[in-house]
């Protein structure tokens, strides 16, 4: 169905831009989480954890993910690091 109103056309353009931006952030979050979960060395895991927390917090601040989801992800990664250190 073609969009006939100017405001609907603008909204469609904005939605496409936002979707692309959100995809970029979600992919970066997934990648940083995989790096942390894939490491078995404690020092490497700790440095990757800091990077992952930074990206997760940035996404939560921008509203791409919910703040509770960000907290859950960080908790899951911290649990993994504690398990690796033992």
Secondary structure as UniProt FT lines:
FT   HELIX           6..38
FT   HELIX           42..62
FT   HELIX           67..85
//
